[in-house]
Amino acid sequence: MQGVKSRSRVVIENVQPEVDAGRFPIKRTVGDNVVVEADVFADGHDEINAVLLYRKGEGGGPWSSVPMTPLGNDRWTARFTVQAVGLYAYTVRGWIDHFKTWRRDLRKRLQAGQDVSVELLVGVELVQRAAQRAEDADAEKLRAVVQTFTETALRDEQVQVLLDDEVFRLVSLYPDLRLATSYGRELAVVVDREKARFGAWYEMFPRSCAAEPGRHGTFKDLEGRLSYVAGMGFDVLYLPPLHPIGSQYRKGKNNAVSAKPDDVGSPWGIGAVEGGHKAVHPNLGTIEDFRRLIARARDYDIEIAIDVAFQCSADHPWVKAHSEWFRKRPDGTIQYAENPPKKYQDIYPIDFESEDGESLWDELKSVFLFWCDQGVRIFRVDNPHTKAFGFWEWCIGEVKKEHPDTIFLAEAFTRPKVMYRLAKLGFTQSYTYFAWRNTKHELMQYLTELTQTPVKEFFRPNFWPNTPDILTEHLQHGGRPAFMGRLVLAATLAASYGIYGPAFELCVNRPREQGSEEYLDSEKYEIKHWHLDDPEGLHDFIARVNGIRRTNPALASNERLRFHPINNDQMLCYSKTTDDLSNVIVVVVNLDPYHTQAGWVELPLDQLGLDWHQPYQLHELLGEARYLWQGPRNYVELNPQVVPAHVFRIRRRVRTERDFEYYL
Amino acid sequence: MQGVKSRSRVVIENVQPEVDAGRFPIKRTVGDNVVVEADVFADGHDEINAVLLYRKGEGGGPWSSVPMTPLGNDRWTARFTVQAVGLYAYTVRGWIDHFKTWRRDLRKRLQAGQDVSVELLVGVELVQRAAQRAEDADAEKLRAVVQTFTETALRDEQVQVLLDDEVFRLVSLYPDLRLATSYGRELAVVVDREKARFGAWYEMFPRSCAAEPGRHGTFKDLEGRLSYVAGMGFDVLYLPPLHPIGSQYRKGKNNAVSAKPDDVGSPWGIGAVEGGHKAVHPNLGTIEDFRRLIARARDYDIEIAIDVAFQCSADHPWVKAHSEWFRKRPDGTIQYAENPPKKYQDIYPIDFESEDGESLWDELKSVFLFWCDQGVRIFRVDNPHTKAFGFWEWCIGEVKKEHPDTIFLAEAFTRPKVMYRLAKLGFTQSYTYFAWRNTKHELMQYLTELTQTPVKEFFRPNFWPNTPDILTEHLQHGGRPAFMGRLVLAATLAASYGIYGPAFELCVNRPREQGSEEYLDSEKYEIKHWHLDDPEGLHDFIARVNGIRRTNPALASNERLRFHPINNDQMLCYSKTTDDLSNVIVVVVNLDPYHTQAGWVELPLDQLGLDWHQPYQLHELLGEARYLWQGPRNYVELNPQVVPAHVFRIRRRVRTERDFEYYL
């Protein structure tokens, strides 16, 4: 440390991964590796050693130690595997290794034919000291080495005794750490379960699930829809807010300023006499119904995710009971949400500068814990960027202390630094700009930022081609081929993705008005009755894509996404592989929903484990066709009216005459 | 902070410049700007404000505050100027600005024709609160605003009163900082005097300065050489160690293992019965002579720099008095320096793992302070990378506490991360790899790293084309043109540079043997008598180059070095400018010492303040020629046998008929 006389000579700096100088944890899922690198060096020419230290939990306890390997240029590396959900810590330690230095130098002296008698005495002294540090049997072995050394006067024998590999191994086990240097910081890893990294989400409004038109759907109706959702291969079913909806200032259909008597209102207008964030809308059923839904969903391997939107209708119980949590206007009224001159009088935002922040934070946290008690472990958080950052870090930390398997998805469509800050603070996953990234250049640039820069350590993207708020121009104009293309992109570029259905699979694409991204007759303000059996629907296609995701582990992570050249700006080519290249997926997408496009792909054969001299098979998984390619450069043509994408699994081995049974 | 319920909503991150998360200071010289940027943002859509805070000194005290300006994408900037040698601190503070938010929104509401009666009450309340925070006259003014507001019932007048620019200015002067956010760290700036950034160094062995051959030169002889050194335009005269030289294991000529009786030994074999690091070699004179030399040099605007090499000959007084500062071998002898199998028995390295580190560090520090007392303020530190890093940080800090104008030059030619660490720890300047960077690609890459990356914040390069240890192959083979070319590169690429003379200006280029970078008959081991009046010498050329440096402030800094395309790989083109473009220097160097080379230069006219439509004049400062160019692309040809470089000063204005006295 600065200004302190320290005899520790080793320096440790530039430890990676590290987010904002260790202010925030990195993210991993169970079974992942944490590959750590650090600059470790000392003055002079002595040999040094370094270890990666790691441990489970926050509260201290003994470190596990992994020897680090030099990479050259004073960079060292080691890795550990995170085995369980929760927090891990890691750091680096380095020290001068006098025995290793001595051994290296002795060999040089011997080669130069020098007298080494004094050096041998130095060596045996180092062994002696290691013996003092060693435990039981090892100490005995090292003392025996000293003994053997002392008993012979023959230089060659002494040399042999001290340079023995086993002696080196034993001495190295008990380094002199009195002057070791520890990296100043302990770095944290938040380890989540696999679904934090890999999942297919489906968003659906429960109230639109009734079997017959016009009726308000219930949790029971939703149970009946589980097989439909599971049939498409989704494993997270995300439901918009389930709470009672306020009636004051309720919005009508198509966001009309005032509701008609039979208008159901927006589920995000939370709170009524029946209750607030811990109540369910009476028309949906009871809490018990909800708990049964969760259990039934589990039978389909579907996990229910709910929406947490910290805002209140004027009728929310908090408004009366805790008016101090809201901003008051000089006329005594409560400040509604605004984006001047627009007014959202149906929504009261919470005031995070409230003098009574203590009780407010506790109450908000208790909302998550309440739903955890009902069995929910995935929360989609509405507009977290309009609530105080500090609150999220505290709240997510508190909830995870009790339920470390909880997943928080940040629904923030805002400026980049705000999005990244929320991820650093603890959100498990984040919505992204994917919906608005449509050209080849945009997609390559954005995906490179998300997967190849330090952003990947804390920001886990969840790709949504549509949401109830976002019907992009591309979908509005591109028709069915655009829906198919965007689905393949979302599902294969990002390990986590989702769609808002049934609008998506039914290719619903009419906006409220020209230039708007709002749906016409949006489900946000009315009950819909969907014709799920529309033959033009994408159910089967989606089921196929999700099936491909499940059977190809390369698609379960973003770590090894790489783009490849293709000589057509309307076509995008990329690959994902497993670490060991046992699963190699190559995707080619025609980004133009109108015309057939073709191009020559260039694959990096070495990186994909392919041999330049052997043909390889491309198994097209969407259509089950098989192609035989050789060399890096190959032709692809895609008619968007048929399928705008190829998802190839590369099968390295092609049968030849040598496989024919009579060949030998 | 994590885990604490805080109502502060603003976030500050990614503050630049910042070295290793604030672990180390940045470096500046007196009069420099510190341009600070930071990401500052809050949740939601409220307006925010940010200030850069800075102060002189270490010990706290009041901050000066500079408003930050938004750059877009949540990035803010501000700057301050460092006015004095010593330490400065800076940090960033941000807060929600409710009055600014209110003002922005009121305007939107008015434009939309909304009723703003309640909003006006909000506004006047904010003014009232500002009045409570304001001082004296300002408080009175703000109370008067409230008064005026209250006394009128006319909405338009009320609006006018509250939206008044002066009211905004006054309220902004007294922000509500109760919920302000401070960046967690105070960042440090080490401010040095100008010579830390800009200086021309000359290295010379005092013992070779006698007027007649064979005699041991003295400080008095050196006084006689000052006019020669000043005549070439150097302002730092650096002397190798001045101490008594050990006789045990003394090295002979050309580093021979044993010295002949009349061999003078290496000045780096420090210490004899006459004394150690605080004594001068009796043959050079007395300490008083040395002090007089310093005073005489000052008359020539030359500052004397001395060498501090922390190593001892076997005869050094420390060896007897403090054998605990050295490593002992089992046979009781002291460990000499080694790079096995090579032995340097004339040198005992200091053991920084010594149990008696306390007294050792104090004694080493006292060496610097002793020479400071003699009037020295520039130290060239020999091989700092073989002494403990922690020692340097402590020692440089301690010396600068007493003498903040002290300059430390690190003579470390070692691995990049070690070089950079030494600079971070406090070395004012550093030797570099410049001597071995000879091709266009190497020079561009290295200079870009040094001047365009965060390295520039802590590492100040000092470029040496030769040293007593380094006679590069390029100089060995390239003859006089190579010496001229390397001089121009060193002197114009780096604001600080130096040569080892008279070997350099006399183009001495014979190595001890093929493949060696050591000089034949090196001055390190013998007294030389130089023929300074050699007509082939580069004295006049060097004087001209140093003159150009002194009269062109663009060359006094590395901040605005830019390379420019030239279509010949043997030619290098770059420019340096002052901030305000009042001084623009363009340099073209022929890197090939053997052949005439020519190429087309492409200059970025806009960046150099030039007009595409007007001719501009290039005043060639080495030869006083003048060229007229127009447009970015122009031809340059350089014959290395004449001069291998052009140093152009661009003069923007060319006289035309309009300047002719009868024109009007």
Interface residues (C-beta under 8 A of the other chain):
Chain A: Q2 G3 V4 K5 S6 R7 S8 R9 V11 E13 N14 D20 A21 G22 R23 D39 F41 A42 D43 G44 H45 N73 D74 I96 R104 D105 K108 R109 Q111 A112 Q114 V118 L121 V122 E125 L179 G184 R329 P330 D331 T333 E338 N339 P340 P341 F352 E353 S354 G357 E358 W361 H385 T386 K387 A388 F389 G390 F391 E393 W394 G397 R415 P416 K417 V418 R421
Chain B: Q2 G3 V4 K5 S6 R7 S8 R9 V11 E13 N14 D20 A21 G22 R23 D39 F41 A42 D43 G44 H45 N73 D74 I96 R104 D105 K108 R109 Q111 A112 Q114 V118 L121 V122 E125 L179 G184 R329 P330 D331 T333 E338 N339 P340 P341 P349 F352 E353 S354 G357 E358 W361 H385 T386 K387 A388 F389 G390 F391 E393 W394 G397 R415 P416 K417 V418 R421
